[in-house]
């Protein structure tokens, strides 16, 4: 297998603040190994069409609820 996990067709946001783009992710050994149009086979595949894929962690947690709306 080329990848452990392949996520296809999702709207990818990379956390830089730029616009999202539709594409695939290939993950191997817990690391993103390919992004864009990923060719190859994977042990597991997820069809992410119509969903957002954000490889990283977006944490809006706060103990002050209004802070989320201010920032």
PDB file of N, CA, C, O and CB in Angstrom:
ATOM      1  N   UNK A   1       0.834  -1.188   0.000  1.00  0.00           N
ATOM      2  CA  UNK A   1       0.000   0.000   0.000  1.00  0.00           C
ATOM      3  C   UNK A   1       0.879   1.252   0.000  1.00  0.00           C
ATOM      4  O   UNK A   1       1.937   1.302   0.627  1.00  0.00           O
ATOM      5  CB  UNK A   1      -0.949  -0.002   1.217  1.00  0.00           C
ATOM      6  N   UNK A   2       0.394   2.256  -0.730  1.00  0.00           N
ATOM      7  CA  UNK A   2       1.116   3.528  -0.780  1.00  0.00           C
ATOM      8  C   UNK A   2       0.878   4.373   0.474  1.00  0.00           C
ATOM      9  O   UNK A   2       1.766   5.093   0.931  1.00  0.00           O
ATOM     10  CB  UNK A   2       0.700   4.315  -2.018  1.00  0.00           C
ATOM     11  N   UNK A   3      -0.349   4.270   1.025  1.00  0.00           N
ATOM     12  CA  UNK A   3      -0.731   5.083   2.183  1.00  0.00           C
ATOM     13  C   UNK A   3      -1.479   4.221   3.200  1.00  0.00           C
ATOM     14  O   UNK A   3      -2.056   3.187   2.862  1.00  0.00           O
ATOM     15  CB  UNK A   3      -1.607   6.289   1.746  1.00  0.00           C
ATOM     16  N   UNK A   4      -1.452   4.669   4.435  1.00  0.00           N
ATOM     17  CA  UNK A   4      -2.268   4.030   5.469  1.00  0.00           C
ATOM     18  C   UNK A   4      -3.705   4.532   5.371  1.00  0.00           C
ATOM     19  O   UNK A   4      -4.653   3.771   5.565  1.00  0.00           O
ATOM     20  CB  UNK A   4      -1.689   4.309   6.884  1.00  0.00           C
ATOM     21  N   UNK A   5      -3.857   5.823   5.067  1.00  0.00           N
ATOM     22  CA  UNK A   5      -5.167   6.457   4.984  1.00  0.00           C
ATOM     23  C   UNK A   5      -5.166   7.433   3.821  1.00  0.00           C
ATOM     24  O   UNK A   5      -4.206   8.175   3.611  1.00  0.00           O
ATOM     25  CB  UNK A   5      -5.529   7.178   6.312  1.00  0.00           C
ATOM     26  N   UNK A   6      -6.253   7.419   3.073  1.00  0.00           N
ATOM     27  CA  UNK A   6      -6.442   8.373   1.981  1.00  0.00           C
ATOM     28  C   UNK A   6      -7.797   9.039   2.184  1.00  0.00           C
ATOM     29  O   UNK A   6      -8.827   8.368   2.248  1.00  0.00           O
ATOM     30  CB  UNK A   6      -6.352   7.670   0.570  1.00  0.00           C
ATOM     31  N   UNK A   7      -7.786  10.369   2.284  1.00  0.00           N
ATOM     32  CA  UNK A   7      -9.002  11.154   2.447  1.00  0.00           C
ATOM     33  C   UNK A   7      -9.224  11.877   1.121  1.00  0.00           C
ATOM     34  O   UNK A   7      -8.381  12.662   0.686  1.00  0.00           O
ATOM     35  CB  UNK A   7      -8.898  12.170   3.667  1.00  0.00           C
ATOM     36  N   UNK A   8     -10.360  11.609   0.483  1.00  0.00           N
ATOM     37  CA  UNK A   8     -10.559  12.117  -0.873  1.00  0.00           C
ATOM     38  C   UNK A   8     -11.707  13.111  -0.965  1.00  0.00           C
ATOM     39  O   UNK A   8     -12.722  12.988  -0.279  1.00  0.00           O
ATOM     40  CB  UNK A   8     -10.809  10.973  -1.818  1.00  0.00           C
ATOM     41  N   UNK A   9     -11.514  14.108  -1.841  1.00  0.00           N
ATOM     42  CA  UNK A   9     -12.582  15.010  -2.237  1.00  0.00           C
ATOM     43  C   UNK A   9     -13.040  16.039  -1.236  1.00  0.00           C
ATOM     44  O   UNK A   9     -14.081  16.662  -1.439  1.00  0.00           O
ATOM     45  CB  UNK A   9     -13.705  14.238  -2.605  1.00  0.00           C
ATOM     46  N   UNK A  10     -12.303  16.241  -0.164  1.00  0.00           N
ATOM     47  CA  UNK A  10     -12.699  17.210   0.851  1.00  0.00           C
ATOM     48  C   UNK A  10     -12.235  18.617   0.523  1.00  0.00           C
ATOM     49  O   UNK A  10     -11.379  18.812  -0.340  1.00  0.00           O
ATOM     50  CB  UNK A  10     -12.157  16.802   2.192  1.00  0.00           C
ATOM     51  N   UNK A  11     -12.800  19.589   1.211  1.00  0.00           N
ATOM     52  CA  UNK A  11     -12.369  20.980   1.098  1.00  0.00           C
ATOM     53  C   UNK A  11     -11.254  21.168   2.126  1.00  0.00           C
ATOM     54  O   UNK A  11     -11.513  21.190   3.329  1.00  0.00           O
ATOM     55  CB  UNK A  11     -13.571  22.000   1.333  1.00  0.00           C
ATOM     56  N   UNK A  12     -10.007  21.304   1.647  1.00  0.00           N
ATOM     57  CA  UNK A  12      -8.828  21.312   2.515  1.00  0.00           C
ATOM     58  C   UNK A  12      -8.494  22.740   2.934  1.00  0.00           C
ATOM     59  O   UNK A  12      -8.342  23.630   2.097  1.00  0.00           O
ATOM     60  CB  UNK A  12      -7.617  20.663   1.801  1.00  0.00           C
ATOM     61  N   UNK A  13      -8.384  22.938   4.244  1.00  0.00           N
ATOM     62  CA  UNK A  13      -7.920  24.204   4.826  1.00  0.00           C
ATOM     63  C   UNK A  13      -6.647  23.894   5.594  1.00  0.00           C
ATOM     64  O   UNK A  13      -6.647  23.046   6.486  1.00  0.00           O
ATOM     65  CB  UNK A  13      -9.016  24.869   5.763  1.00  0.00           C
ATOM     66  N   UNK A  14      -5.561  24.580   5.251  1.00  0.00           N
ATOM     67  CA  UNK A  14      -4.261  24.229   5.824  1.00  0.00           C
ATOM     68  C   UNK A  14      -3.871  25.047   7.052  1.00  0.00           C
ATOM     69  O   UNK A  14      -2.790  24.847   7.606  1.00  0.00           O
ATOM     70  CB  UNK A  14      -3.211  24.388   4.787  1.00  0.00           C
ATOM     71  N   UNK A  15      -4.738  25.966   7.484  1.00  0.00           N
ATOM     72  CA  UNK A  15      -4.450  26.714   8.695  1.00  0.00           C
ATOM     73  C   UNK A  15      -3.660  27.989   8.474  1.00  0.00           C
ATOM     74  O   UNK A  15      -3.341  28.685   9.438  1.00  0.00           O
ATOM     75  CB  UNK A  15      -3.718  25.855   9.632  1.00  0.00           C
ATOM     76  N   UNK A  16      -3.332  28.317   7.220  1.00  0.00           N
ATOM     77  CA  UNK A  16      -2.565  29.533   6.944  1.00  0.00           C
ATOM     78  C   UNK A  16      -3.451  30.755   6.766  1.00  0.00           C
ATOM     79  O   UNK A  16      -2.950  31.874   6.657  1.00  0.00           O
ATOM     80  CB  UNK A  16      -1.721  29.341   5.709  1.00  0.00           C
ATOM     81  N   UNK A  17      -4.770  30.550   6.736  1.00  0.00           N
ATOM     82  CA  UNK A  17      -5.697  31.648   6.510  1.00  0.00           C
ATOM     83  C   UNK A  17      -6.068  31.826   5.057  1.00  0.00           C
ATOM     84  O   UNK A  17      -6.920  32.651   4.726  1.00  0.00           O
ATOM     85  CB  UNK A  17      -5.115  32.912   7.026  1.00  0.00           C
ATOM     86  N   UNK A  18      -5.437  31.056   4.183  1.00  0.00           N
ATOM     87  CA  UNK A  18      -5.753  31.118   2.764  1.00  0.00           C
ATOM     88  C   UNK A  18      -7.060  30.400   2.464  1.00  0.00           C
ATOM     89  O   UNK A  18      -7.631  29.744   3.336  1.00  0.00           O
ATOM     90  CB  UNK A  18      -4.622  30.515   1.942  1.00  0.00           C
ATOM     91  N   UNK A  19      -7.526  30.526   1.237  1.00  0.00           N
ATOM     92  CA  UNK A  19      -8.778  29.866   0.866  1.00  0.00           C
ATOM     93  C   UNK A  19      -8.620  28.345   0.844  1.00  0.00           C
ATOM     94  O   UNK A  19      -7.524  27.820   0.645  1.00  0.00           O
ATOM     95  CB  UNK A  19      -9.254  30.363  -0.504  1.00  0.00           C
ATOM     96  N   UNK A  20      -9.726  27.664   1.052  1.00  0.00           N
ATOM     97  CA  UNK A  20      -9.710  26.212   0.965  1.00  0.00           C
ATOM     98  C   UNK A  20      -9.639  25.771  -0.478  1.00  0.00           C
ATOM     99  O   UNK A  20      -9.900  26.551  -1.394  1.00  0.00           O
ATOM    100  CB  UNK A  20     -10.939  25.616   1.640  1.00  0.00           C
ATOM    101  N   UNK A  21      -9.281  24.510  -0.674  1.00  0.00           N
ATOM    102  CA  UNK A  21      -9.258  23.948  -2.023  1.00  0.00           C
ATOM    103  C   UNK A  21      -9.695  22.498  -1.947  1.00  0.00           C
ATOM    104  O   UNK A  21      -9.411  21.809  -0.968  1.00  0.00           O
ATOM    105  CB  UNK A  21      -7.844  24.069  -2.668  1.00  0.00           C
ATOM    106  N   UNK A  22     -10.368  22.047  -2.952  1.00  0.00           N
ATOM    107  CA  UNK A  22     -10.827  20.665  -2.988  1.00  0.00           C
ATOM    108  C   UNK A  22      -9.653  19.770  -3.360  1.00  0.00           C
ATOM    109  O   UNK A  22      -8.914  20.062  -4.300  1.00  0.00           O
ATOM    110  CB  UNK A  22     -12.003  20.487  -3.993  1.00  0.00           C
ATOM    111  N   UNK A  23      -9.485  18.679  -2.616  1.00  0.00           N
ATOM    112  CA  UNK A  23      -8.382  17.778  -2.909  1.00  0.00           C
ATOM    113  C   UNK A  23      -8.389  16.567  -2.002  1.00  0.00           C
ATOM    114  O   UNK A  23      -9.358  16.290  -1.295  1.00  0.00           O
ATOM    115  CB  UNK A  23      -7.068  18.503  -2.784  1.00  0.00           C
ATOM    116  N   UNK A  24      -7.279  15.860  -2.046  1.00  0.00           N
ATOM    117  CA  UNK A  24      -7.093  14.621  -1.298  1.00  0.00           C
ATOM    118  C   UNK A  24      -5.898  14.751  -0.365  1.00  0.00           C
ATOM    119  O   UNK A  24      -5.031  15.604  -0.553  1.00  0.00           O
ATOM    120  CB  UNK A  24      -6.904  13.428  -2.255  1.00  0.00           C
ATOM    121  N   UNK A  25      -5.871  13.886   0.647  1.00  0.00           N
ATOM    122  CA  UNK A  25      -4.709  13.754   1.527  1.00  0.00           C
ATOM    123  C   UNK A  25      -4.305  12.288   1.553  1.00  0.00           C
ATOM    124  O   UNK A  25      -5.159  11.405   1.630  1.00  0.00           O
ATOM    125  CB  UNK A  25      -5.017  14.282   2.973  1.00  0.00           C
ATOM    126  N   UNK A  26      -3.015  12.033   1.491  1.00  0.00           N
ATOM    127  CA  UNK A  26      -2.483  10.692   1.681  1.00  0.00           C
ATOM    128  C   UNK A  26      -1.649  10.693   2.947  1.00  0.00           C
ATOM    129  O   UNK A  26      -0.743  11.514   3.095  1.00  0.00           O
ATOM    130  CB  UNK A  26      -1.642  10.229   0.452  1.00  0.00           C
ATOM    131  N   UNK A  27      -1.947   9.777   3.867  1.00  0.00           N
ATOM    132  CA  UNK A  27      -1.245   9.736   5.149  1.00  0.00           C
ATOM    133  C   UNK A  27      -0.517   8.410   5.274  1.00  0.00           C
ATOM    134  O   UNK A  27      -1.096   7.346   5.051  1.00  0.00           O
ATOM    135  CB  UNK A  27      -2.226   9.938   6.334  1.00  0.00           C
ATOM    136  N   UNK A  28       0.759   8.483   5.634  1.00  0.00           N
ATOM    137  CA  UNK A  28       1.605   7.302   5.800  1.00  0.00           C
ATOM    138  C   UNK A  28       2.379   7.434   7.102  1.00  0.00           C
ATOM    139  O   UNK A  28       3.049   8.442   7.327  1.00  0.00           O
ATOM    140  CB  UNK A  28       2.576   7.127   4.593  1.00  0.00           C
ATOM    141  N   UNK A  29       2.293   6.436   7.951  1.00  0.00           N
ATOM    142  CA  UNK A  29       3.003   6.434   9.243  1.00  0.00           C
ATOM    143  C   UNK A  29       2.680   7.666  10.085  1.00  0.00           C
ATOM    144  O   UNK A  29       3.554   8.203  10.765  1.00  0.00           O
ATOM    145  CB  UNK A  29       4.509   6.357   9.012  1.00  0.00           C
ATOM    146  N   UNK A  30       1.411   8.117  10.038  1.00  0.00           N
ATOM    147  CA  UNK A  30       0.976   9.236  10.860  1.00  0.00           C
ATOM    148  C   UNK A  30       1.381  10.605  10.357  1.00  0.00           C
ATOM    149  O   UNK A  30       1.217  11.597  11.066  1.00  0.00           O
ATOM    150  CB  UNK A  30       1.494   9.065  12.211  1.00  0.00           C
ATOM    151  N   UNK A  31       1.914  10.678   9.131  1.00  0.00           N
ATOM    152  CA  UNK A  31       2.397  11.938   8.568  1.00  0.00           C
ATOM    153  C   UNK A  31       1.721  12.171   7.218  1.00  0.00           C
ATOM    154  O   UNK A  31       1.531  11.228   6.450  1.00  0.00           O
ATOM    155  CB  UNK A  31       3.952  11.925   8.417  1.00  0.00           C
ATOM    156  N   UNK A  32       1.359  13.417   6.925  1.00  0.00           N
ATOM    157  CA  UNK A  32       0.812  13.734   5.612  1.00  0.00           C
ATOM    158  C   UNK A  32       1.919  13.546   4.584  1.00  0.00           C
ATOM    159  O   UNK A  32       2.934  14.241   4.614  1.00  0.00           O
ATOM    160  CB  UNK A  32       0.235  15.190   5.566  1.00  0.00           C
ATOM    161  N   UNK A  33       1.711  12.598   3.676  1.00  0.00           N
ATOM    162  CA  UNK A  33       2.723  12.272   2.676  1.00  0.00           C
ATOM    163  C   UNK A  33       2.392  12.862   1.307  1.00  0.00           C
ATOM    164  O   UNK A  33       3.283  13.014   0.471  1.00  0.00           O
ATOM    165  CB  UNK A  33       2.873  10.767   2.562  1.00  0.00           C
ATOM    166  N   UNK A  34       1.129  13.196   1.071  1.00  0.00           N
ATOM    167  CA  UNK A  34       0.721  13.764  -0.211  1.00  0.00           C
ATOM    168  C   UNK A  34      -0.524  14.605  -0.012  1.00  0.00           C
ATOM    169  O   UNK A  34      -1.365  14.310   0.838  1.00  0.00           O
ATOM    170  CB  UNK A  34       0.470  12.656  -1.260  1.00  0.00           C
ATOM    171  N   UNK A  35      -0.627  15.654  -0.809  1.00  0.00           N
ATOM    172  CA  UNK A  35      -1.787  16.533  -0.753  1.00  0.00           C
ATOM    173  C   UNK A  35      -2.083  17.015  -2.166  1.00  0.00           C
ATOM    174  O   UNK A  35      -1.164  17.230  -2.957  1.00  0.00           O
ATOM    175  CB  UNK A  35      -1.547  17.737   0.218  1.00  0.00           C
ATOM    176  N   UNK A  36      -3.338  17.181  -2.479  1.00  0.00           N
ATOM    177  CA  UNK A  36      -3.736  17.591  -3.826  1.00  0.00           C
ATOM    178  C   UNK A  36      -4.500  16.458  -4.484  1.00  0.00           C
ATOM    179  O   UNK A  36      -5.484  15.969  -3.929  1.00  0.00           O
ATOM    180  CB  UNK A  36      -2.502  17.988  -4.681  1.00  0.00           C
ATOM    181  N   UNK A  37      -4.059  16.035  -5.660  1.00  0.00           N
ATOM    182  CA  UNK A  37      -4.625  14.864  -6.330  1.00  0.00           C
ATOM    183  C   UNK A  37      -3.725  13.683  -5.965  1.00  0.00           C
ATOM    184  O   UNK A  37      -2.665  13.497  -6.563  1.00  0.00           O
ATOM    185  CB  UNK A  37      -4.723  15.069  -7.911  1.00  0.00           C
ATOM    186  N   UNK A  38      -4.146  12.896  -4.997  1.00  0.00           N
ATOM    187  CA  UNK A  38      -3.329  11.803  -4.471  1.00  0.00           C
ATOM    188  C   UNK A  38      -3.620  10.529  -5.262  1.00  0.00           C
ATOM    189  O   UNK A  38      -4.748  10.035  -5.283  1.00  0.00           O
ATOM    190  CB  UNK A  38      -3.603  11.583  -2.953  1.00  0.00           C
ATOM    191  N   UNK A  39      -2.590  10.015  -5.905  1.00  0.00           N
ATOM    192  CA  UNK A  39      -2.688   8.778  -6.673  1.00  0.00           C
ATOM    193  C   UNK A  39      -2.028   7.671  -5.871  1.00  0.00           C
ATOM    194  O   UNK A  39      -0.938   7.864  -5.331  1.00  0.00           O
ATOM    195  CB  UNK A  39      -2.027   8.924  -8.083  1.00  0.00           C
ATOM    196  N   UNK A  40      -2.659   6.541  -5.788  1.00  0.00           N
ATOM    197  CA  UNK A  40      -2.099   5.415  -5.059  1.00  0.00           C
ATOM    198  C   UNK A  40      -3.158   4.744  -4.216  1.00  0.00           C
ATOM    199  O   UNK A  40      -4.264   5.259  -4.054  1.00  0.00           O
ATOM    200  CB  UNK A  40      -0.940   5.864  -4.188  1.00  0.00           C
ATOM    201  N   UNK A  41      -2.811   3.598  -3.685  1.00  0.00           N
ATOM    202  CA  UNK A  41      -3.750   2.816  -2.883  1.00  0.00           C
ATOM    203  C   UNK A  41      -3.499   3.034  -1.400  1.00  0.00           C
ATOM    204  O   UNK A  41      -2.393   3.381  -0.984  1.00  0.00           O
ATOM    205  CB  UNK A  41      -3.641   1.324  -3.224  1.00  0.00           C
ATOM    206  N   UNK A  42      -4.552   2.822  -0.605  1.00  0.00           N
ATOM    207  CA  UNK A  42      -4.457   2.987   0.847  1.00  0.00           C
ATOM    208  C   UNK A  42      -5.186   1.845   1.543  1.00  0.00           C
ATOM    209  O   UNK A  42      -6.118   1.253   0.999  1.00  0.00           O
ATOM    210  CB  UNK A  42      -5.042   4.353   1.288  1.00  0.00           C
ATOM    211  N   UNK A  43      -4.740   1.556   2.752  1.00  0.00           N
ATOM    212  CA  UNK A  43      -5.416   0.527   3.557  1.00  0.00           C
ATOM    213  C   UNK A  43      -6.857   0.937   3.854  1.00  0.00           C
ATOM    214  O   UNK A  43      -7.763   0.104   3.839  1.00  0.00           O
ATOM    215  CB  UNK A  43      -4.652   0.280   4.877  1.00  0.00           C
ATOM    216  N   UNK A  44      -7.058   2.221   4.124  1.00  0.00           N
ATOM    217  CA  UNK A  44      -8.380   2.743   4.447  1.00  0.00           C
ATOM    218  C   UNK A  44      -8.595   4.039   3.670  1.00  0.00           C
ATOM    219  O   UNK A  44      -7.679   4.849   3.530  1.00  0.00           O
ATOM    220  CB  UNK A  44      -8.535   2.978   5.985  1.00  0.00           C
ATOM    221  N   UNK A  45      -9.800   4.223   3.175  1.00  0.00           N
ATOM    222  CA  UNK A  45     -10.143   5.452   2.455  1.00  0.00           C
ATOM    223  C   UNK A  45     -11.387   6.074   3.068  1.00  0.00           C
ATOM    224  O   UNK A  45     -12.290   5.376   3.530  1.00  0.00           O
ATOM    225  CB  UNK A  45     -10.364   5.170   0.947  1.00  0.00           C
ATOM    226  N   UNK A  46     -11.414   7.407   3.062  1.00  0.00           N
ATOM    227  CA  UNK A  46     -12.566   8.158   3.552  1.00  0.00           C
ATOM    228  C   UNK A  46     -12.990   9.113   2.443  1.00  0.00           C
ATOM    229  O   UNK A  46     -12.181   9.898   1.949  1.00  0.00           O
ATOM    230  CB  UNK A  46     -12.234   8.933   4.885  1.00  0.00           C
ATOM    231  N   UNK A  47     -14.254   9.044   2.055  1.00  0.00           N
ATOM    232  CA  UNK A  47     -14.813   9.972   1.081  1.00  0.00           C
ATOM    233  C   UNK A  47     -15.270  11.211   1.840  1.00  0.00           C
ATOM    234  O   UNK A  47     -16.233  11.156   2.605  1.00  0.00           O
ATOM    235  CB  UNK A  47     -15.997   9.322   0.274  1.00  0.00           C
ATOM    236  N   UNK A  48     -14.581  12.324   1.629  1.00  0.00           N
ATOM    237  CA  UNK A  48     -14.871  13.544   2.384  1.00  0.00           C
ATOM    238  C   UNK A  48     -15.598  14.592   1.542  1.00  0.00           C
ATOM    239  O   UNK A  48     -15.612  15.769   1.901  1.00  0.00           O
ATOM    240  CB  UNK A  48     -13.584  14.133   2.928  1.00  0.00           C
ATOM    241  N   UNK A  49     -16.202  14.176   0.426  1.00  0.00           N
ATOM    242  CA  UNK A  49     -16.938  15.142  -0.396  1.00  0.00           C
ATOM    243  C   UNK A  49     -18.003  15.848   0.445  1.00  0.00           C
ATOM    244  O   UNK A  49     -18.765  15.209   1.170  1.00  0.00           O
ATOM    245  CB  UNK A  49     -17.592  14.439  -1.615  1.00  0.00           C
ATOM    246  N   UNK A  50     -18.038  17.182   0.332  1.00  0.00           N
ATOM    247  CA  UNK A  50     -19.009  17.981   1.083  1.00  0.00           C
ATOM    248  C   UNK A  50     -18.585  18.261   2.510  1.00  0.00           C
ATOM    249  O   UNK A  50     -19.355  18.831   3.284  1.00  0.00           O
ATOM    250  CB  UNK A  50     -20.330  17.291   1.094  1.00  0.00           C
ATOM    251  N   UNK A  51     -17.360  17.865   2.875  1.00  0.00           N
ATOM    252  CA  UNK A  51     -16.868  18.075   4.236  1.00  0.00           C
ATOM    253  C   UNK A  51     -15.568  18.877   4.219  1.00  0.00           C
ATOM    254  O   UNK A  51     -14.882  18.955   3.200  1.00  0.00           O
ATOM    255  CB  UNK A  51     -16.653  16.725   4.947  1.00  0.00           C
ATOM    256  N   UNK A  52     -15.249  19.459   5.350  1.00  0.00           N
ATOM    257  CA  UNK A  52     -13.997  20.207   5.510  1.00  0.00           C
ATOM    258  C   UNK A  52     -12.938  19.280   6.089  1.00  0.00           C
ATOM    259  O   UNK A  52     -13.197  18.517   7.019  1.00  0.00           O
ATOM    260  CB  UNK A  52     -14.198  21.457   6.428  1.00  0.00           C
ATOM    261  N   UNK A  53     -11.746  19.360   5.521  1.00  0.00           N
ATOM    262  CA  UNK A  53     -10.595  18.617   6.027  1.00  0.00           C
ATOM    263  C   UNK A  53      -9.583  19.651   6.496  1.00  0.00           C
ATOM    264  O   UNK A  53      -9.133  20.483   5.709  1.00  0.00           O
ATOM    265  CB  UNK A  53      -9.980  17.651   4.929  1.00  0.00           C
ATOM    266  N   UNK A  54      -9.224  19.605   7.776  1.00  0.00           N
ATOM    267  CA  UNK A  54      -8.247  20.568   8.292  1.00  0.00           C
ATOM    268  C   UNK A  54      -7.133  19.791   8.979  1.00  0.00           C
ATOM    269  O   UNK A  54      -7.225  19.467  10.164  1.00  0.00           O
ATOM    270  CB  UNK A  54      -8.913  21.593   9.281  1.00  0.00           C
ATOM    271  N   UNK A  55      -6.075  19.494   8.219  1.00  0.00           N
ATOM    272  CA  UNK A  55      -4.978  18.703   8.780  1.00  0.00           C
ATOM    273  C   UNK A  55      -4.176  19.517   9.789  1.00  0.00           C
ATOM    274  O   UNK A  55      -3.260  20.255   9.428  1.00  0.00           O
ATOM    275  CB  UNK A  55      -4.057  18.197   7.662  1.00  0.00           C
ATOM    276  N   UNK A  56      -4.517  19.377  10.980  1.00  0.00           N
ATOM    277  CA  UNK A  56      -3.977  20.147  12.085  1.00  0.00           C
ATOM    278  C   UNK A  56      -5.098  20.251  13.089  1.00  0.00           C
ATOM    279  O   UNK A  56      -6.087  19.525  12.989  1.00  0.00           O
ATOM    280  CB  UNK A  56      -3.446  21.566  11.634  1.00  0.00           C
ATOM    281  N   UNK A  57      -4.971  21.108  14.021  1.00  0.00           N
ATOM    282  CA  UNK A  57      -5.995  21.199  15.051  1.00  0.00           C
ATOM    283  C   UNK A  57      -6.428  22.635  15.187  1.00  0.00           C
ATOM    284  O   UNK A  57      -5.603  23.524  15.395  1.00  0.00           O
ATOM    285  CB  UNK A  57      -5.487  20.653  16.398  1.00  0.00           C
ATOM    286  N   UNK A  58      -7.716  22.865  15.069  1.00  0.00           N
ATOM    287  CA  UNK A  58      -8.285  24.194  15.243  1.00  0.00           C
ATOM    288  C   UNK A  58      -8.994  24.186  16.588  1.00  0.00           C
ATOM    289  O   UNK A  58     -10.000  23.498  16.756  1.00  0.00           O
ATOM    290  CB  UNK A  58      -9.269  24.580  14.063  1.00  0.00           C
ATOM    291  N   UNK A  59      -8.481  24.936  17.533  1.00  0.00           N
ATOM    292  CA  UNK A  59      -9.031  24.926  18.889  1.00  0.00           C
ATOM    293  C   UNK A  59      -9.596  26.298  19.226  1.00  0.00           C
ATOM    294  O   UNK A  59      -8.851  27.262  19.402  1.00  0.00           O
ATOM    295  CB  UNK A  59      -7.951  24.515  19.919  1.00  0.00           C
ATOM    296  N   UNK A  60     -10.898  26.375  19.312  1.00  0.00           N
ATOM    297  CA  UNK A  60     -11.534  27.641  19.687  1.00  0.00           C
ATOM    298  C   UNK A  60     -11.968  27.622  21.144  1.00  0.00           C
ATOM    299  O   UNK A  60     -12.765  28.455  21.572  1.00  0.00           O
ATOM    300  CB  UNK A  60     -12.740  27.926  18.786  1.00  0.00           C
ATOM    301  N   UNK A  61     -11.447  26.680  21.894  1.00  0.00           N
ATOM    302  CA  UNK A  61     -11.819  26.519  23.299  1.00  0.00           C
ATOM    303  C   UNK A  61     -11.369  27.726  24.128  1.00  0.00           C
ATOM    304  O   UNK A  61     -10.258  28.232  23.972  1.00  0.00           O
ATOM    305  CB  UNK A  61     -11.206  25.227  23.867  1.00  0.00           C
ATOM    306  N   UNK A  62     -12.243  28.159  24.989  1.00  0.00           N
ATOM    307  CA  UNK A  62     -11.915  29.206  25.938  1.00  0.00           C
ATOM    308  C   UNK A  62     -12.821  29.050  27.158  1.00  0.00           C
ATOM    309  O   UNK A  62     -13.899  28.462  27.065  1.00  0.00           O
ATOM    310  CB  UNK A  62     -12.068  30.620  25.294  1.00  0.00           C
ATOM    311  N   UNK A  63     -12.390  29.566  28.273  1.00  0.00           N
ATOM    312  CA  UNK A  63     -13.230  29.536  29.458  1.00  0.00           C
ATOM    313  C   UNK A  63     -14.037  30.823  29.595  1.00  0.00           C
ATOM    314  O   UNK A  63     -14.757  31.027  30.573  1.00  0.00           O
ATOM    315  CB  UNK A  63     -12.379  29.312  30.702  1.00  0.00           C
ATOM    316  N   UNK A  64     -13.897  31.682  28.591  1.00  0.00           N
ATOM    317  CA  UNK A  64     -14.650  32.915  28.558  1.00  0.00           C
ATOM    318  C   UNK A  64     -15.438  32.928  27.262  1.00  0.00           C
ATOM    319  O   UNK A  64     -14.900  33.325  26.230  1.00  0.00           O
ATOM    320  CB  UNK A  64     -13.721  34.162  28.680  1.00  0.00           C
ATOM    321  N   UNK A  65     -16.674  32.513  27.280  1.00  0.00           N
ATOM    322  CA  UNK A  65     -17.468  32.260  26.085  1.00  0.00           C
ATOM    323  C   UNK A  65     -17.501  33.413  25.103  1.00  0.00           C
ATOM    324  O   UNK A  65     -17.443  33.180  23.896  1.00  0.00           O
ATOM    325  CB  UNK A  65     -18.850  31.924  26.477  1.00  0.00           C
ATOM    326  N   UNK A  66     -17.590  34.642  25.568  1.00  0.00           N
ATOM    327  CA  UNK A  66     -17.680  35.784  24.659  1.00  0.00           C
ATOM    328  C   UNK A  66     -16.385  35.956  23.864  1.00  0.00           C
ATOM    329  O   UNK A  66     -16.422  36.548  22.785  1.00  0.00           O
ATOM    330  CB  UNK A  66     -17.994  37.067  25.442  1.00  0.00           C
ATOM    331  N   UNK A  67     -15.276  35.478  24.337  1.00  0.00           N
ATOM    332  CA  UNK A  67     -13.989  35.622  23.663  1.00  0.00           C
ATOM    333  C   UNK A  67     -14.021  35.017  22.257  1.00  0.00           C
ATOM    334  O   UNK A  67     -13.393  35.554  21.344  1.00  0.00           O
ATOM    335  CB  UNK A  67     -12.885  34.964  24.492  1.00  0.00           C
ATOM    336  N   UNK A  68     -14.725  33.934  22.076  1.00  0.00           N
ATOM    337  CA  UNK A  68     -14.814  33.293  20.771  1.00  0.00           C
ATOM    338  C   UNK A  68     -15.386  34.265  19.738  1.00  0.00           C
ATOM    339  O   UNK A  68     -14.892  34.328  18.612  1.00  0.00           O
ATOM    340  CB  UNK A  68     -15.681  32.023  20.853  1.00  0.00           C
ATOM    341  N   UNK A  69     -16.398  35.007  20.101  1.00  0.00           N
ATOM    342  CA  UNK A  69     -17.013  35.952  19.163  1.00  0.00           C
ATOM    343  C   UNK A  69     -16.155  37.210  18.961  1.00  0.00           C
ATOM    344  O   UNK A  69     -16.154  37.783  17.871  1.00  0.00           O
ATOM    345  CB  UNK A  69     -18.403  36.352  19.663  1.00  0.00           C
ATOM    346  N   UNK A  70     -15.439  37.635  19.978  1.00  0.00           N
ATOM    347  CA  UNK A  70     -14.595  38.827  19.853  1.00  0.00           C
ATOM    348  C   UNK A  70     -13.410  38.584  18.923  1.00  0.00           C
ATOM    349  O   UNK A  70     -13.063  39.445  18.115  1.00  0.00           O
ATOM    350  CB  UNK A  70     -14.094  39.266  21.227  1.00  0.00           C
ATOM    351  N   UNK A  71     -12.796  37.417  19.037  1.00  0.00           N
ATOM    352  CA  UNK A  71     -11.610  37.116  18.234  1.00  0.00           C
ATOM    353  C   UNK A  71     -12.011  36.602  16.867  1.00  0.00           C
ATOM    354  O   UNK A  71     -11.147  36.294  16.046  1.00  0.00           O
ATOM    355  CB  UNK A  71     -10.718  36.092  18.942  1.00  0.00           C
TER     356      UNK A  71
END
